[in-house]
């Protein structure tokens, strides 16, 4: 189980493939397996891929504090330093995308190009703190579809909603249909500052976003509850390129699991490897 000690925490990582460096980071309450189910096998002939569990997740350490995007960006820098990755292509999903935007603010010289999938952006929390935010409705309806009742007065309580979500079976991957093992997520909620840190703006201010010059693919789902954030980034990232995935049953927020082949195709086209991506995709699906 390979780990590096970076920025004060043990980070569990995996490295596969050959080629230029690509580093991928999952979102909150997930782990690096999100990439390995489909995307890594399709990418490993084009890149040397490093995936890792962010602090508090998977097999990485769970310190009591340090879950802001500032901390996550410093974790990424520490990981790259330890693994002697001078510069890389970066891909992040959800809060992992926020961490990589923060990294682009502070360490732009370490990035070739960046792909952000459904970034939430703490500085735009006002778009989601409204009681009428579409995401609350979507989340509640998804839970209700599994027979889990959501009290109306609790549907905007993120801590409560995460805990409630642990009651439903996994719907993706090899554990599909099985009950979740909630212990690690409950520990994250109960023993760390993750929920509070999630809203900390830090270096990723709205003004800083306008100074990010890294070429960035801005990927969201057509049915995403975060389209307000998508529109803001399209308007304010100087070298941002918008891209929308087709609408799915789950709204499109979980693109790496819902539409991984399409993500690979669009990612490698943006990274300048369209031909290789297309050939490899056709080869592995014949």
ZAZA-585044 format. One record per atom (N, C-alpha, C): x, y negated, z. Coordinates in steps of 0.02 Angstrom, whole numbers, padded with zeros to 5 digits, always signed. Layout:
BEGIN
XYZ ...
REM end
This chain:
BEGIN
+00043+00059+00000 +00000+00000+00000 +00045-00062+00000 +00061-00090-00060 +00108-00146-00062 +00080-00210-00033 +00120-00242+00009 +00101-00306+00039 +00161-00353+00038 +00146-00418+00037 +00197-00468+00048 +00173-00513+00105 +00221-00538+00143 +00205-00586+00196 +00214-00656+00166 +00158-00692+00159 +00160-00757+00125 +00116-00806+00162 +00143-00865+00177 +00105-00918+00210 +00075-00893+00276 +00112-00850+00311 +00090-00828+00377 +00041-00771+00379 +00031-00737+00322 -00019-00682+00321 +00006-00627+00274 -00010-00565+00292 +00005-00508+00248 -00048-00506+00192 -00025-00507+00130 -00070-00505+00073 -00059-00439+00035 -00113-00401+00030 -00111-00338-00007 -00120-00352-00081 -00075-00325-00122 -00078-00340-00194 -00066-00276-00234 -00085-00279-00298 -00070-00227-00346 -00042-00260-00408 +00005-00225-00442 +00034-00252-00503 +00036-00196-00555 +00008-00211-00614 +00007-00163-00669 +00019-00200-00734 +00039-00162-00786 +00045-00189-00853 +00112-00221-00869 +00118-00244-00931 +00179-00276-00955 +00160-00338-00996 +00204-00387-00995 +00192-00448-01033 +00198-00508-00987 +00173-00566-01009 +00175-00626-00967 +00134-00616-00904 +00151-00652-00852 +00118-00643-00788 +00046-00671-00789 +00000-00632-00761 -00069-00652-00750 -00087-00635-00678 -00112-00685-00641 -00132-00675-00571 -00207-00687-00566 -00243-00641-00533 -00316-00643-00529 -00338-00642-00456 -00387-00685-00439 -00410-00691-00370 -00486-00687-00367 -00512-00643-00325 -00583-00632-00316 -00615-00686-00273 -00680-00679-00260 -00717-00727-00220 -00729-00704-00148 -00763-00745-00109 -00777-00730-00038 -00817-00665-00031 -00800-00627+00020 -00829-00562+00039 -00817-00508-00013 -00775-00521-00063 -00756-00471-00112 -00687-00443-00099 -00657-00414-00150 -00588-00391-00147 -00563-00381-00218 -00499-00362-00225 -00469-00359-00291 -00498-00304-00335 -00537-00258-00307 -00567-00205-00347 -00612-00232-00402 -00639-00293-00393 -00683-00323-00443 -00650-00326-00512 -00584-00335-00512 -00547-00339-00575 -00529-00271-00604 -00520-00221-00561 -00493-00157-00582 -00545-00110-00610 -00609-00124-00599 -00661-00079-00624 -00661-00077-00701 -00653-00135-00733 -00655-00137-00806 -00602-00184-00836 -00592-00242-00806 -00552-00294-00839 -00478-00276-00842 -00449-00254-00786 -00378-00238-00785 -00360-00185-00836 -00398-00130-00843 -00381-00081-00895 -00381-00111-00965 -00423-00160-00978 -00425-00192-01043 -00368-00242-01053 -00340-00267-00998 -00289-00320-01002 -00218-00296-00993 -00208-00236-00968 -00142-00215-00946 -00092-00208-01002 -00114-00202-01064 -00067-00199-01120 -00047-00268-01144 -00079-00320-01119 -00064-00389-01139 -00028-00428-01085 -00033-00407-01021 -00006-00446-00966 +00026-00401-00913 +00071-00430-00875 +00091-00402-00810 +00043-00433-00760 -00004-00393-00735 -00060-00419-00696 -00048-00408-00621 -00056-00461-00583 -00055-00457-00510 -00123-00476-00484 -00155-00431-00448 -00216-00446-00412 -00202-00438-00338 -00239-00475-00297 -00228-00469-00225 -00291-00485-00186 -00294-00459-00125 -00349-00474-00080 -00334-00539-00043 -00379-00588-00049 -00367-00650-00012 -00370-00636+00063 -00340-00681+00101 -00337-00671+00174 -00407-00658+00202 -00410-00611+00249 -00474-00593+00279 -00514-00543+00239 -00489-00521+00182 -00527-00478+00137 -00487-00415+00120 -00522-00362+00102 -00489-00302+00080 -00439-00277+00132 -00377-00265+00109 -00325-00239+00152 -00274-00292+00172 -00291-00355+00160 -00248-00410+00182 -00262-00426+00255 -00217-00464+00286 -00226-00484+00355 -00285-00531+00364 -00311-00533+00426 -00369-00574+00441 -00352-00621+00499 -00316-00676+00485 -00301-00724+00539 -00365-00760+00559 -00367-00789+00619 -00428-00822+00642 -00444-00886+00605 -00394-00919+00575 -00405-00982+00540 -00368-00981+00473 -00381-01033+00434 -00343-01041+00372 -00379-01018+00310 -00443-01036+00303 -00483-01012+00246 -00506-01068+00200 -00473-01126+00204 -00488-01181+00158 -00455-01167+00091 -00474-01205+00040 -00441-01196-00025 -00368-01218-00021 -00352-01265+00024 -00281-01282+00035 -00242-01220+00057 -00269-01184+00106 -00236-01124+00131 -00232-01070+00077 -00286-01061+00041 -00287-01010-00011 -00237-01025-00066 -00230-01090-00084 -00182-01109-00135 -00111-01097-00110 -00098-01110-00047 -00032-01097-00019 -00018-01022-00014 -00070-00982-00001 -00062-00910-00003 -00040-00888-00073 -00073-00915-00124 -00056-00898-00193 +00016-00917-00209 +00037-00977-00188 +00106-00998-00201 +00155-00951-00165 +00139-00934-00102 +00183-00889-00065 +00188-00821-00097 +00132-00795-00123 +00132-00731-00158 +00175-00735-00221 +00166-00788-00260 +00205-00795-00322 +00279-00802-00306 +00295-00840-00255 +00366-00847-00235 +00395-00780-00215 +00358-00742-00174 +00383-00678-00149 +00393-00628-00205 +00349-00631-00255 +00353-00583-00311 +00393-00611-00370 +00424-00670-00359 +00467-00702-00409 +00430-00715-00475 +00368-00739-00468 +00328-00760-00525 +00336-00836-00531 +00376-00858-00577 +00389-00929-00583 +00329-00966-00611 +00296-00936-00660 +00239-00967-00693 +00192-00913-00718 +00127-00926-00717 +00079-00874-00734 +00016-00903-00764 -00020-00861-00800 -00090-00874-00815 -00130-00856-00753 -00181-00896-00738 -00220-00885-00677 -00294-00876-00694 -00326-00830-00659 -00398-00818-00666 -00427-00812-00596 -00479-00850-00581 -00511-00847-00516 -00586-00845-00522 -00619-00809-00476 -00691-00804-00476 -00720-00836-00413 -00770-00879-00420 -00806-00909-00364 -00758-00946-00318 -00753-00928-00254 -00708-00964-00209 -00635-00953-00230 -00620-00897-00262 -00554-00887-00289 -00538-00937-00344 -00589-00957-00383 -00581-01009-00433 -00568-01076-00401 -00602-01089-00344 -00589-01151-00307 -00517-01154-00284 -00492-01098-00258 -00422-01096-00236 -00374-01110-00293 -00391-01086-00353 -00346-01097-00409 -00351-01168-00436 -00409-01199-00430 -00413-01270-00447 -00370-01311-00398 -00372-01294-00334 -00330-01327-00285 -00256-01317-00303 -00239-01256-00323 -00170-01241-00344 -00150-01284-00403 -00197-01295-00450 -00183-01336-00509 -00172-01409-00490 -00204-01432-00436 -00193-01500-00412 -00123-01507-00384 -00100-01458-00347 -00038-01464-00308 +00023-01432-00340 +00012-01381-00381 +00069-01345-00411 +00059-01334-00486 +00045-01386-00523 +00028-01376-00594 +00085-01346-00635 +00147-01356-00613 +00204-01331-00650 +00209-01254-00648 +00168-01222-00605 +00171-01150-00599 +00118-01115-00642 +00082-01153-00683 +00026-01125-00721 +00036-01135-00796 +00025-01081-00834 +00020-01088-00907 -00049-01114-00926 -00100-01074-00912 -00169-01093-00923 -00211-01063-00866 -00270-01091-00857 -00313-01072-00801 -00383-01055-00827 -00411-01001-00799 -00481-00984-00813 -00518-00981-00747 -00570-01022-00740 -00611-01022-00679 -00680-00994-00696 -00702-00946-00656 -00766-00913-00667 -00812-00931-00608 -00864-00970-00621 -00914-00987-00571 -00883-01020-00509 -00837-01068-00519 -00810-01106-00463 -00867-01142-00427 -00861-01147-00360 -00914-01180-00321 -00895-01251-00302 -00831-01265-00289 -00802-01331-00274 -00831-01361-00209 -00794-01357-00154 -00819-01383-00090 -00840-01457-00093 -00807-01498-00133 -00825-01569-00136 -00893-01580-00168 -00921-01528-00198 -00988-01533-00228 -01040-01496-00186 -01025-01487-00122 -01071-01450-00078 -01139-01483-00075 -01143-01549-00087 -01207-01583-00085 -01256-01556-00138 -01229-01526-00191 -01273-01498-00242 -01307-01435-00217 -01279-01403-00164 -01305-01340-00140 -01335-01345-00070 -01326-01401-00037 -01353-01409+00031 -01426-01428+00031 -01455-01440-00026 -01526-01457-00030 -01568-01394-00020 -01624-01403+00013 -01669-01346+00023 -01696-01319-00043 -01699-01361-00095 -01727-01339-00158 -01673-01315-00207 -01611-01305-00183 -01559-01278-00227 -01580-01210-00255 -01574-01200-00320 -01597-01140-00352 -01564-01077-00325 -01502-01084-00301 -01466-01025-00275 -01500-00993-00215 -01531-01034-00172 -01565-01006-00114 -01624-00962-00137 -01661-00987-00186 -01717-00948-00212 -01694-00883-00243 -01641-00888-00284 -01616-00829-00318 -01591-00777-00268 -01553-00800-00218 -01526-00755-00167 -01582-00721-00128 -01633-00760-00109 -01689-00732-00072 -01727-00680-00114 -01738-00696-00177 -01775-00649-00220 -01735-00585-00231 -01669-00591-00237 -01628-00531-00245 -01633-00486-00184 -01631-00516-00124 -01638-00476-00062 -01707-00445-00057 -01758-00485-00073 -01826-00459-00069 -01836-00400-00117 -01800-00401-00174 -01807-00346-00222 -01781-00280-00193 -01738-00285-00143 -01713-00225-00108 -01753-00210-00045 -01808-00246-00035 -01850-00234+00022 -01827-00268+00086 -01782-00317+00080 -01757-00353+00138 -01793-00420+00142 -01832-00429+00194 -01871-00491+00201 -01827-00548+00224 -01835-00607+00193 -01797-00666+00211 -01846-00717+00242 -01841-00731+00306 -01885-00782+00336 -01875-00849+00302 -01928-00884+00283 -01921-00948+00247 -01875-00998+00282 -01877-00999+00348 -01836-01048+00385 -01762-01029+00385 -01744-00968+00361 -01674-00946+00362 -01643-00944+00293 -01681-00957+00241 -01655-00947+00173 -01600-00995+00154 -01590-01049+00191 -01536-01096+00175 -01478-01091+00225 -01478-01039+00266 -01425-01028+00315 -01375-00978+00286 -01318-01002+00263 -01271-00959+00226 -01245-00902+00269 -01230-00916+00333 -01206-00863+00377 -01258-00808+00384 -01320-00827+00394 -01375-00779+00401 -01384-00739+00336 -01381-00774+00280 -01393-00741+00215 -01338-00690+00200 -01276-00706+00217 -01222-00658+00206 -01234-00596+00249 -01252-00607+00312 -01264-00550+00356 -01322-00507+00331 -01374-00540+00306 -01432-00503+00280 -01412-00463+00218 -01368-00491+00177 -01347-00458+00116 -01310-00393+00129 -01281-00386+00188 -01245-00325+00205 -01292-00265+00212 -01357-00278+00215 -01405-00224+00223 -01423-00190+00157 -01406-00220+00101 -01426-00193+00037 -01370-00150+00008 -01388-00101-00036 -01336-00060-00066 -01295-00099-00117 -01235-00074-00130 -01195-00104-00183 -01227-00088-00250 -01222-00134-00296 -01254-00123-00361 -01205-00117-00418 -01140-00121-00403 -01089-00115-00454 -01036-00066-00431 -01002-00035-00481 -00942+00003-00467 -00955+00073-00443 -00902+00108-00422 -00908+00179-00404 -00951+00192-00343 -00963+00141-00302 -01004+00150-00242 -01076+00129-00254 -01097+00124-00317 -01164+00102-00333 -01216+00144-00296 -01264+00109-00264 -01318+00143-00230 -01303+00161-00158 -01240+00156-00138 -01223+00173-00069 -01228+00112-00024 -01239+00125+00039 -01242+00070+00087 -01174+00037+00094 -01173-00026+00107 -01110-00062+00118 -01081-00043+00185 -01016-00053+00191 -00982-00048+00255 -00970-00119+00280 -01013-00143+00324 -01013-00215+00340 -00961-00236+00391 -00924-00189+00420 -00882-00206+00478 -00832-00261+00462 -00798-00256+00406 -00746-00306+00391 -00776-00374+00377 -00833-00377+00343 -00866-00441+00330 -00892-00471+00394 -00921-00430+00438 -00944-00455+00502 -00887-00483+00543 -00830-00450+00541 -00771-00475+00577 -00750-00542+00548 -00753-00548+00482 -00736-00612+00450 -00782-00668+00474 -00846-00653+00480 -00894-00703+00503 -00888-00718+00577 -00874-00667+00617 -00876-00674+00689 -00810-00697+00720 -00754-00683+00688 -00689-00696+00720 -00646-00746+00683 -00671-00775+00628 -00631-00823+00591 -00670-00887+00577 -00636-00937+00550 -00668-01001+00533 -00689-01003+00460 -00698-00945+00428 -00712-00943+00357 -00772-00985+00336 -00828-00977+00370 -00889-01013+00350 -00879-01089+00353 -00847-01112+00407 -00833-01184+00414 -00782-01207+00362 -00729-01168+00353 -00675-01187+00307 -00698-01188+00234 -00748-01148+00218 -00775-01145+00150 -00797-01213+00125 -00818-01257+00170 -00843-01323+00150 -00789-01378+00154 -00729-01361+00177 -00675-01411+00183 -00650-01431+00114 -00647-01496+00102 -00627-01521+00036 -00551-01517+00027 -00513-01540+00077 -00440-01537+00072 -00414-01576+00012 -00365-01546-00022 -00334-01579-00080 -00378-01578-00142 -00430-01536-00142 -00473-01529-00201 -00529-01580-00200 -00511-01644-00200 -00560-01697-00201 -00586-01707-00272 -00641-01743-00278 -00667-01757-00344 -00619-01800-00384 -00584-01845-00351 -00534-01886-00385 -00476-01842-00409 -00456-01793-00369 -00401-01749-00389 -00419-01706-00450 -00482-01685-00453 -00504-01645-00510 -00493-01683-00575 -00503-01747-00575 -00494-01787-00636 -00421-01793-00656 -00375-01773-00611 -00304-01777-00627 -00275-01709-00648 -00316-01657-00648 -00292-01591-00668 -00283-01590-00744 -00223-01580-00766 -00209-01579-00839 -00199-01509-00866 -00199-01459-00823 -00191-01390-00845 -00248-01370-00892 -00234-01342-00951 -00288-01317-00994 -00330-01265-00956 -00395-01278-00952 -00439-01238-00908 -00501-01216-00945 -00514-01150-00945 -00576-01124-00971 -00627-01123-00915 -00683-01158-00925 -00734-01166-00873 -00791-01118-00890 -00793-01061-00855 -00838-01007-00872 -00894-01000-00820 -00956-01004-00843 -01015-00994-00800 -01066-00954-00840 -01115-00927-00803 -01170-00892-00835 -01227-00940-00853 -01262-00925-00906 -01317-00969-00927 -01372-00974-00874 -01379-00923-00833 -01429-00924-00780 -01401-00939-00712 -01340-00964-00709 -01306-00976-00645 -01341-01029-00604 -01339-01019-00538 -01363-01071-00492 -01313-01127-00484 -01254-01120-00514 -01200-01169-00507 -01191-01211-00570 -01242-01218-00610 -01235-01256-00672 -01223-01330-00660 -01245-01356-00602 -01229-01425-00585 -01154-01434-00578 -01121-01386-00546 -01048-01388-00540 -01015-01380-00608 -01042-01335-00649 -01017-01326-00717 -01018-01392-00755 -01075-01427-00753 -01080-01490-00791 -01031-01541-00764 -01022-01544-00699 -00975-01592-00670 -00904-01578-00695 -00884-01515-00693 -00816-01498-00714 -00806-01511-00789 -00856-01496-00829 -00851-01509-00901 -00840-01584-00914 -00872-01625-00874 -00867-01698-00884 -00802-01727-00855 -00772-01694-00805 -00717-01726-00769 -00649-01691-00773 -00647-01629-00797 -00582-01597-00807 -00554-01619-00875 -00498-01655-00876 -00473-01684-00938 -00461-01633-00993 -00435-01574-00976 -00421-01522-01026 -00463-01460-01015 -00526-01471-00994 -00571-01415-00983 -00608-01396-01046 -00618-01331-01056 -00656-01305-01112 -00715-01266-01086 -00777-01289-01099 -00836-01254-01071 -00852-01190-01109 -00878-01142-01072 -00899-01079-01101 -00953-01049-01057 -01008-01029-01087 -01064-00999-01050 -01074-00927-01071 -01080-00883-01021 -01097-00813-01033 -01172-00806-01040 -01196-00759-01079 -01268-00749-01085 -01301-00736-01018 -01364-00756-01012 -01403-00746-00951 -01410-00671-00937 -01405-00653-00873 -01412-00583-00852 -01464-00577-00797 -01478-00515-00778 -01527-00501-00725 -01507-00535-00660 -01441-00538-00646 -01416-00564-00583 -01395-00637-00588 -01415-00671-00643 -01403-00742-00649 -01337-00761-00681 -01290-00714-00685 -01227-00728-00718 -01170-00746-00672 -01183-00752-00606 -01128-00772-00561 -01074-00718-00556 -01093-00655-00565 -01046-00601-00557 -01020-00575-00625 -00997-00621-00666 -00972-00604-00732 -00921-00549-00734 -00871-00548-00689 -00821-00495-00691 -00850-00425-00683 -00910-00420-00655 -00944-00356-00647 -01000-00346-00697 -01033-00401-00715 -01091-00396-00760 -01071-00393-00834 -01021-00433-00853 -01002-00438-00923 -00925-00439-00931 -00891-00389-00904 -00818-00392-00904 -00786-00390-00973 -00814-00352-01020 -00784-00348-01086 -00787-00415-01122 -00844-00450-01114 -00851-00515-01145 -00803-00566-01113 -00796-00562-01047 -00748-00605-01013 -00677-00594-01039 -00657-00532-01049 -00591-00517-01075 -00581-00546-01144 -00630-00537-01187 -00625-00564-01255 -00616-00640-01255 -00657-00675-01216 -00653-00748-01215 -00591-00773-01179 -00571-00737-01127 -00511-00756-01090 -00450-00754-01135 -00441-00699-01170 -00381-00691-01210 -00381-00734-01272 -00439-00750-01297 -00442-00799-01351 -00418-00866-01326 -00440-00886-01266 -00418-00950-01238 -00343-00949-01222 -00318-00892-01199 -00248-00887-01183 -00204-00878-01245 -00235-00876-01304 -00197-00872-01366 -00179-00802-01387 -00217-00752-01362 -00202-00683-01378 -00264-00648-01405 -00301-00683-01446 -00366-00657-01469 -00359-00593-01509 -00310-00590-01553 -00302-00531-01595 -00287-00469-01553 -00239-00477-01507 -00221-00421-01464 -00281-00398-01422 -00318-00446-01396 -00376-00429-01354 -00428-00390-01394 -00442-00414-01455 -00492-00381-01496 -00471-00311-01514 -00407-00302-01535 -00383-00236-01554 -00385-00189-01495 -00363-00212-01437 -00361-00169-01378 -00432-00151-01355 -00478-00199-01360 -00547-00186-01340 -00578-00132-01385 -00567-00138-01451 -00594-00089-01497 -00564-00020-01486 -00498-00019-01472 -00464+00044-01461 -00491+00081-01400 -00501+00044-01346 -00521+00076-01283 -00595+00091-01282 -00634+00070-01332 -00705+00083-01331 -00727+00124-01392 -00680+00163-01422 -00697+00206-01478 -00694+00279-01456 
REM end
